[in-house]
Amino acid sequence: MSTPGTVTPYDLAGGEAGVRALVRRFYELMDTLPEAYAIRKLHPTDLAGSEEKLYMYLTGYLGGPQLYMEKHGHPRLRARHLPFPIGGNERDQWMLCMRQAMAECIPDERLRAGLDKALTDLADHMRNRPG
């Protein structure tokens, strides 16, 4: 959490409401864009659990409350994603949805640019298949 008077990326993203809107839009896009078919089929039919976990993770990642850590412990993202075949195509589809959701939900251009770089690096790190 931030110290008093410090504005965090979480604050710039709109706090709880802003991060929830971003994650909701991300999963709406994943669920509806034909270009996201490969990444969508790696998720459960009901996206509610995935949506809540991403919301909790991003909240802490952006400098808000450490909701994910409090409930699930350390994210261990790469280990948690190893059972799923993630190659360049899946990474690109995930980022397509996230970039569109950020463009629609995060008005701060500097925050969007920083998140794009950080999430692209993270998504690339999740790859566990060639291609």
N, C-alpha and C positions, 0 to 999 in steps of 0.2 A: 504494500500500500504506500501511497505517497505521504510526504510530510505536509503539514498545513501550508497552503499557499503554492504548492507545486501542482502544475497541471500535467497530468499523465496522458499517454496515448488513449487510455481507457476513457478519460474525461473528454478528450477531443473526439472520440468515436461516439459520444453521447451517453456514456455510462451504461447502466443495465439495459435501458430501452434501446440504445443505439446498437449495442453488441447483439442483443436478441434480434433486432430487425435485420442486421447483417447476416446472421446465421440462418434465420428463417428464409431470407431471400436466396442465400446460397443453396439451401436444400430445395427450394422451389425450382430454381434453375436446373439443378442436377436432376430433379425429377421430371422435368419437362423438355429440356433441350435434347434433340436427337443426337447432337454432337457429344453429349455426355453419357451416352448409353453404356460404354464400357465401365466407367467409374460407378455409375448408378447400380449396375448389376452386382457390384461387389458389396453393396449395402443391403441391410434387411428391407423387407417390403415396407414395414412401418419405420419411418425415419425419425420418430420422436426421440428415441434413445440416443441416436447419433447426434441429433440436433442439440440435445441437452448437454452431451459430453463436449461437443465443440464449443458451445456457449461457455461452459465452465472453464475450459482450457483457455479460450481467447480472453476471457475476463482477467484471468491471472497473468497471461502473457502480456497483456496491454497495460498492466500496472494496477488493476483493480483487485478485489478480494481473490485470494487463492482458492477458489471454490473446488477446482479439480483436485488439487493436492489434498485438501481437507477431506474429500470424499473417497478418492481413489489412490492417493499416494502419488509418488513421482510418475509423470506421464509415460516415460519409457516409450516414446512414440514409435521409434523404429522397431523395437521388439514387439509392440502391440500390433504393428502392421505387417509383420513378417508372414503370417498365414495367408495374406492376400497377394495375388500376383500384381505387382505394381511396376510397370515399365514407363517408358517415356510417354506413351499414349495416354495412360491413366493419369500420370502427373500433369500432362498438358490439359486434359479434360477437367481435372480438379481445379487447376488454375484458371481456366476459362470461366468456370462458374464463380470462383472467388473474385476474379477481376471484375466481372460484370456486377456482382453483388456489391463490391466496394465502390464501384463507379456510381451506383444508385444510392448507396446508403452512407457513404463517408464523404462529406463535402470538403473536408480539409485535404488539399492537394498534397501537402508535404507528408501528412500521415499516410495517405493512400500510397504514395511513392515508396515510403519506407516500409510499409507493410507488404507491398508487392515484392520488393527485394527480399525481405526476410522470409515471406511465405514461399516464394519461388525456391529459395535455397533449402527451406525445410521440405518442400514437396520433392525436390530433387534428391534429398537425403533419404526419403522414404522408398525410393526405387530399390527393388530387390530382384528385378528381372532385366535382362538386356533389352535394348531397343527403346 
